[in-house]
Amino acid sequence: MNEARLPPNDSDAEEAVIGSLLIDGAAIFQITDFLQPHDFYFEQNRWLFEGCMALYQRDEAINQITLAQELSHQQRLESCGGAAHLSYLISICPTSMDIEHYARIVYRLSVMRQMISAGDKITAIGYQSSPDVEESLAKAESILFGLRRTQGAGELTHIRQVLDKYFEEPPPLIEGRVEHLPYVLSSFPGLDEFLGGFQRADLVIIAGRPSMGKTSLALNIARNAAVEHRACVALFSLEMARDSLVMRLLSSESGVNSRRVRFGSHTEDEERQVMEATGILSESPIYVDDTPMIRMAEMRSKALRLNFERGVDMVIIDYLQLMQGEGRNENRVNEISYISRSLKALARELNAPVLAVSQLSRAVEWRASHEPQLSDLRESGSIEQDADVVLFIYRDEYYYKTEEEWIAVHPDREYPREEADVIIAKHRNGPTGRVKLRFRHSLARFESISSGEPSML
C-alpha cells in the first residue's frame, strides 16, 4: 500500500532564516545570491521572506518593526501570525551567524521539490502517444536543462582560479587592498584627461552597436585598473562564459591571437608570452561571475559580499540588457529603467564606479551618419538619465570594410585602419568630447594613439 508523501521541506530551517534576518537584517546579503521566495515551502514563510526582500530591494532596514509594517501594507500581517509570531521567530534564533547554513537547507529542499515536479512532467511525456521518440527525449531533456539552468548561480571567482590550468605554479594570491583610490584610472590618457578617472559612486554606460568593441573596452579597463592600479574589480559577464572571457584577457595581455591562445597552437616565443601574461593576470584582483540572466538583487548581494570580504573599487557588467529585474514591471522598458536606477544606487552604496555595457537600438543603422547619439539610448528606459557618464564606441572601419569603399565616400581622408572613437556623449560633472584609440581586433585590445589628443564636442 502506497502512502502519500509530503514533498521535502523543513519548517524549522525556514523559520530560522526569517528569525536570523529579524535579528540582523544585514545578513540578507549572504543568501540572496541563491535563495528566492519560491524556495520556501510554507506559504507563511514565503510571504515573510518576500517582505524582507521588498525591504532589501528598497535599501531599507530589516527588523521586527519594519517587516510588520511591510506585511501590514501588503495586508498579510495577520495571515503571517501577527507581531507575536515575529517575536516568536526572534526567540527561536539566538544568533544570525548560521543563516547561510539554514538557507542552504531551504534551498536544497526546494531543488529536490523541483526535481520531483520535473520527474512528474517527464513521466507524463512517457505516457503520451507521440510516435516520435526523438521529440519526446528532446522535451524531457528540455525540462531537465531548465531545472539545471535555474540552479546555475555561482560565486565571484578570482581570475587566478580560471588561469590555473595555463600556469603550472601560480603565484600566491595577493591579499588585502593596496590603497583605497579616490578614483579609478582607465590608463587611456585621453579618456582619463576628460573624466579625471572613473569617479566613485558614478554610473558609467559604455554603449555601441554590435561588434564595435564594447566588451573589449570594458575588459581593457578592468585589466588596466586591476593590473596597473591594484583596483579590485568585480566583473559580471552575462553573455560570455568565464573561460571565454579570461581567454580574451589573456590574448590581450600576451599579444597572442585569441584562437592560438584557446587551441594552444603557440610558437615557443608565444608560449613564453602567454605564461608571462598568465602570471600578471593571476596576481591581479579581478573577480569574475558568469551567471546568465542574473537578477539585480543577486548581483547586488554578490558585490556587497565581495566588498565586505575584499573591498570593491570597480564593478563592470557585460551587458545591462541581459540582466533581470524583479519581475514586477509591466514591460521591458520599465524593467530596464529599474535596473539602471538600481545600478546607480549600487554605485553609491559601494562608493565605487559601476560600468555597464549597453546595446543601442537599430536606429543608428538607419541614419546617414552611423555615429551614435544620446537619443539612441532614450528607447532603453531611463539609462541616459541615470548615467553620470555615457561613452559611445564608434569605428568607421566597421561600416567601410575596404579602403576602396572609404575613398569612394571620403576621397580626402585617410582610411581609418584600426581606429576607434570613444565619444564622451554625457559627462555630468565635466566636458564632453571624443578620444581616438587604436583597436586591434584580433587581440581584443584597445591602445592609446600618441597623436590622438582628445577633442571637445
C-alpha positions in Angstrom: 0.0 0.0 0.0 1.4 3.3 -1.1 1.3 6.1 1.5 1.0 9.7 0.3 4.3 11.5 0.9 4.8 15.2 1.5 7.3 17.0 -0.7 10.7 17.6 1.1 10.5 20.5 3.5 11.9 21.8 6.8 9.8 24.4 8.6 12.4 24.8 11.3 15.1 25.8 8.8 12.7 28.2 7.0 11.7 29.9 10.3 15.4 30.1 11.3 16.2 32.0 8.1 13.4 34.6 8.9 14.4 34.8 12.6 18.1 35.4 11.6 17.0 38.3 9.4 14.9 39.8 12.1 18.0 39.7 14.4 20.4 41.1 11.8 18.9 42.4 8.6 22.3 42.9 7.0 22.7 39.2 6.9 20.4 39.0 3.9 23.3 39.8 1.5 24.8 36.4 2.5 21.8 34.5 1.0 20.1 36.5 -1.8 22.5 35.3 -4.4 21.0 31.8 -4.2 17.8 31.9 -2.1 14.5 33.2 -3.5 10.9 33.4 -2.1 9.7 30.4 -4.1 12.3 28.2 -2.4 10.1 28.4 0.8 7.6 25.5 1.0 5.3 27.1 3.6 3.3 30.0 2.3 3.5 32.0 5.5 7.3 31.8 5.5 7.4 32.6 1.8 5.4 35.8 2.5 7.7 36.7 5.3 10.8 36.3 3.1 9.1 38.3 0.3 8.6 41.1 2.8 12.3 41.0 3.8 13.3 41.1 0.1 11.0 44.0 -0.6 12.7 46.0 2.2 16.1 44.9 1.0 15.4 46.0 -2.6 14.4 49.4 -1.3 17.6 49.5 0.8 15.5 49.8 4.0 16.4 48.3 7.3 15.0 44.8 8.1 13.8 44.3 11.6 10.7 43.3 13.5 9.1 46.8 13.2 9.8 47.4 9.5 8.8 43.9 8.5 5.5 44.2 10.4 4.8 47.5 8.6 5.6 45.9 5.2 3.4 42.9 5.9 0.6 45.2 7.1 0.9 47.3 3.9 0.6 44.1 1.9 -2.4 43.1 4.1 -0.6 39.9 5.1 0.4 40.6 8.7 -2.4 38.7 10.4 -2.1 35.8 7.9 1.5 35.5 8.9 0.7 35.3 12.6 0.8 39.0 13.5 3.5 40.8 15.5 3.5 38.0 18.1 4.8 35.5 15.5 7.6 37.8 14.6 8.6 37.9 18.2 8.5 34.1 18.3 10.8 33.8 15.3 13.4 36.0 17.0 13.1 33.9 20.2 13.9 30.6 18.5 17.0 32.0 16.8 19.6 33.4 19.3 22.1 34.5 16.6 22.2 35.2 12.8 25.6 33.6 12.4 24.2 30.4 10.9 21.8 32.0 8.4 23.7 30.6 5.4 23.5 27.1 6.8 19.8 27.4 7.3 19.3 29.0 3.9 21.2 26.2 2.2 18.9 23.6 3.8 15.8 25.5 2.4 17.5 25.9 -1.0 18.4 22.2 -1.2 14.9 21.0 -0.3 13.5 23.4 -2.9 15.7 21.9 -5.6 14.5 18.4 -4.5 10.9 19.5 -4.9 11.6 20.9 -8.3 13.2 17.6 -9.3 10.1 15.8 -8.2 8.0 18.2 -10.3 10.3 17.7 -13.3 10.0 13.9 -12.8 6.2 14.1 -12.9 6.4 16.1 -16.2 8.8 13.6 -17.8 6.5 10.8 -16.6 3.6 12.5 -18.3 5.6 12.7 -21.6 6.3 8.9 -21.3 2.5 8.2 -21.2 1.9 10.4 -24.3 1.1 8.5 -27.5 3.5 10.5 -29.7 5.4 8.1 -32.0 8.4 10.5 -32.3 10.9 9.2 -29.8 13.4 12.0 -30.5 10.8 14.6 -29.9 9.9 13.1 -26.6 13.5 12.8 -25.5 14.0 16.5 -26.5 11.1 17.5 -24.3 12.5 15.6 -21.4 16.0 17.0 -21.8 14.5 20.5 -22.0 12.8 20.0 -18.7 16.0 18.9 -17.0 18.0 21.6 -18.7 15.6 24.2 -17.5 16.0 22.9 -13.9 19.8 22.9 -14.2 19.8 26.5 -15.6 17.7 27.8 -12.7 20.3 26.3 -10.3 23.2 27.8 -12.2 24.1 30.7 -9.9 27.8 30.8 -8.9 30.2 32.9 -7.0 32.5 35.7 -8.0 35.7 33.8 -8.8 39.2 35.2 -8.7 40.7 35.2 -12.1 43.6 33.1 -10.8 41.3 30.1 -10.4 40.4 30.2 -14.1 44.0 30.7 -15.2 45.4 27.9 -13.0 45.2 25.5 -16.0 47.6 27.7 -18.0 50.1 28.2 -15.3 51.9 25.3 -13.5 53.0 27.2 -10.4 50.5 30.1 -9.8 51.9 32.9 -7.7 50.4 33.5 -4.2 47.1 35.3 -4.2 47.5 39.0 -3.3 45.7 39.6 0.0 44.3 42.9 1.1 44.0 46.2 -0.8 46.9 48.4 -1.7 45.0 51.6 -1.1 41.5 53.0 -1.4 41.7 55.0 -4.5 39.7 58.3 -4.8 39.0 57.4 -8.4 39.9 54.6 -10.8 42.0 55.3 -13.9 41.4 53.7 -17.3 45.1 54.2 -18.2 44.0 55.7 -21.6 45.4 59.2 -21.1 43.0 61.0 -23.3 40.0 59.4 -21.6 41.4 60.0 -18.1 42.1 63.6 -19.1 38.4 64.1 -19.9 36.9 62.2 -16.9 39.6 62.6 -14.3 39.4 58.9 -13.9 36.2 57.0 -13.2 34.7 58.7 -10.1 33.5 56.8 -7.1 29.7 56.4 -7.0 29.3 57.1 -10.7 27.3 55.0 -13.1 29.2 54.8 -16.5 27.5 53.4 -19.6 29.6 52.0 -22.4 27.3 51.7 -25.4 27.6 50.9 -29.1 26.2 48.7 -31.8 27.3 45.0 -32.0 30.9 44.3 -32.9 32.1 47.8 -32.1 34.3 46.6 -29.3 32.2 47.3 -26.2 33.2 44.2 -24.3 36.9 44.6 -25.3 37.0 48.1 -24.0 35.3 47.1 -20.7 37.8 44.2 -20.3 40.7 46.5 -21.1 39.6 49.0 -18.5 39.2 46.1 -16.0 42.7 44.9 -16.7 44.3 48.4 -16.5 42.5 49.2 -13.3 43.5 45.9 -11.6 47.0 45.3 -13.0 48.3 48.9 -13.1 46.5 50.4 -10.2 45.7 47.4 -8.0 42.0 48.2 -8.0 39.7 45.4 -7.0 37.3 44.7 -9.9 34.1 42.7 -9.8 33.3 41.6 -13.4 29.8 40.2 -14.2 29.7 38.6 -17.6 26.2 37.7 -18.6 26.9 37.0 -22.3 30.2 35.2 -22.3 31.3 32.2 -20.2 34.0 32.8 -17.6 36.6 30.8 -19.5 36.0 32.6 -22.8 36.2 36.0 -21.1 39.5 35.1 -19.4 40.9 33.8 -22.7 40.1 37.3 -24.2 42.0 38.9 -21.3 44.9 36.5 -21.8 45.1 37.2 -25.6 45.0 41.0 -25.0 47.7 40.8 -22.2 50.0 38.4 -24.1 49.6 39.9 -27.6 48.9 36.4 -29.0 45.9 35.9 -31.2 42.9 34.6 -29.2 42.4 31.5 -31.4 46.0 30.5 -30.9 45.7 31.0 -27.1 42.5 28.9 -27.0 43.8 26.0 -29.1 47.3 26.1 -27.7 49.0 26.4 -31.2 51.8 28.6 -29.9 55.3 29.1 -31.1 57.9 28.9 -28.4 58.0 32.7 -28.1 54.2 32.9 -27.9 54.2 30.2 -25.2 56.5 32.4 -23.1 54.3 35.4 -23.7 51.2 33.5 -22.6 52.9 32.2 -19.5 54.1 35.7 -18.6 50.6 37.1 -19.2 49.1 34.4 -17.1 51.3 35.3 -14.2 50.4 39.0 -14.5 46.7 38.4 -14.6 46.8 35.7 -11.8 48.2 38.4 -9.5 45.5 40.9 -10.4 42.5 41.5 -8.1 39.8 40.6 -10.7 36.8 38.6 -9.7 34.5 37.1 -12.4 30.9 35.9 -12.2 29.3 34.5 -15.3 25.8 33.8 -14.0 23.5 34.2 -17.1 20.4 36.5 -16.8 21.4 37.4 -13.2 18.8 39.2 -11.1 19.6 42.7 -9.8 19.2 41.5 -6.2 21.6 38.6 -6.7 24.2 40.8 -8.3 23.9 43.4 -5.5 24.3 40.6 -2.9 27.5 39.2 -4.6 29.0 42.7 -4.9 28.3 43.6 -1.3 29.8 40.3 -0.1 33.0 40.8 -2.1 33.1 44.4 -0.8 32.8 43.1 2.8 35.5 40.5 2.3 37.9 42.3 0.0 36.8 45.8 -0.8 35.5 46.7 -4.3 36.9 49.5 -6.4 35.0 49.0 -9.6 32.1 46.9 -10.9 31.7 46.0 -14.6 28.6 44.5 -16.1 28.5 43.0 -19.6 25.8 43.7 -20.5 22.9 45.5 -19.0 20.1 44.3 -21.2 20.8 40.7 -20.2 20.0 41.4 -16.6 16.7 40.6 -14.9 14.8 43.0 -12.7 12.5 41.5 -10.0 9.6 40.5 -12.3 7.2 43.2 -11.1 7.3 45.5 -14.1 4.7 45.8 -16.8 7.2 45.8 -19.7 10.8 45.5 -20.6 11.4 49.3 -20.8 10.2 49.7 -17.2 12.4 46.8 -16.2 15.5 48.3 -17.8 14.7 51.6 -16.0 14.5 49.7 -12.7 17.9 48.0 -13.5 19.7 51.3 -14.4 18.3 53.0 -11.3 19.5 50.1 -9.2 22.9 50.1 -10.7 23.3 53.8 -9.8 22.2 53.0 -6.3 24.7 50.2 -6.1 27.5 52.6 -7.2 26.6 54.9 -4.3 26.2 52.0 -1.9 29.7 50.6 -2.7 31.2 54.1 -3.3 32.7 52.6 -6.5 32.2 53.3 -10.2 29.8 50.9 -11.9 30.5 50.4 -15.6 27.6 48.8 -17.6 27.9 47.8 -21.2 24.8 48.6 -23.2 23.4 47.8 -26.6 22.0 50.5 -28.8 18.8 50.5 -30.9 18.9 49.8 -34.7 18.0 53.4 -35.3 21.8 54.0 -35.6 21.9 51.9 -38.8 19.1 53.9 -40.5 20.8 57.3 -40.4 23.3 58.6 -43.0 25.8 59.1 -40.2 26.1 56.0 -38.1 27.7 57.7 -35.1 25.6 57.0 -32.0 23.7 59.8 -30.2 22.2 60.1 -26.8 18.7 59.8 -28.4 19.7 56.2 -29.3 19.5 55.4 -25.6 16.2 57.0 -24.9 14.2 54.0 -26.0 16.0 51.9 -23.4 14.3 53.1 -20.3 16.0 55.7 -18.1 19.6 54.7 -18.9 20.5 58.1 -20.2 19.0 60.0 -17.2 20.5 57.6 -14.6 24.1 57.6 -16.1 26.7 60.0 -14.9 28.9 59.3 -17.9 27.9 57.9 -21.3 30.7 56.6 -23.6 29.9 55.5 -27.2 32.2 53.4 -29.2 32.3 54.0 -32.9 34.5 52.6 -35.7 34.3 53.8 -39.3 36.1 50.6 -40.3 33.1 48.6 -39.3 31.0 50.2 -42.0 33.7 50.6 -44.6 35.4 47.2 -44.8 37.9 48.2 -47.5 40.0 51.2 -48.3 38.3 51.5 -51.7 34.8 51.8 -50.1 36.1 54.5 -47.8 37.8 56.6 -50.5 34.7 56.5 -52.7 32.9 58.4 -49.9 35.8 60.3 -48.3 38.3 60.9 -51.0 40.3 63.5 -48.9 40.6 61.4 -45.8 42.9 58.6 -44.9 41.4 55.2 -44.3 40.8 54.8 -40.5 42.5 51.4 -40.2 42.2 50.1 -36.6 40.9 53.5 -35.4 38.1 53.8 -32.9 36.4 56.8 -31.4 35.3 56.8 -27.8 32.7 59.5 -27.7 32.1 61.1 -24.3 28.4 62.0 -25.0 27.4 62.7 -21.4 29.6 63.8 -18.5 27.5 65.1 -15.6 30.5 66.8 -13.9 32.7 67.8 -16.8 33.2 68.3 -20.5 32.1 66.1 -23.4 34.3 65.2 -26.3 36.0 62.3 -28.1 39.2 60.3 -27.8 40.8 58.3 -30.6 42.1 54.8 -29.8 43.6 52.0 -31.8 41.6 48.8 -31.8 43.5 45.6 -32.5 40.6 43.3 -33.2 42.5 40.0 -33.3 43.8 40.7 -29.8 40.6 42.4 -28.5 42.8 45.2 -27.3 42.5 49.0 -27.3 45.6 51.1 -27.3 46.3 54.8 -27.0 47.3 56.7 -30.1 50.2 59.1 -29.5 48.7 61.7 -31.9 45.2 61.1 -30.7 44.7 64.0 -28.4 41.2 64.4 -27.0 38.9 66.8 -28.8 36.0 68.7 -27.3 32.5 68.3 -28.6 
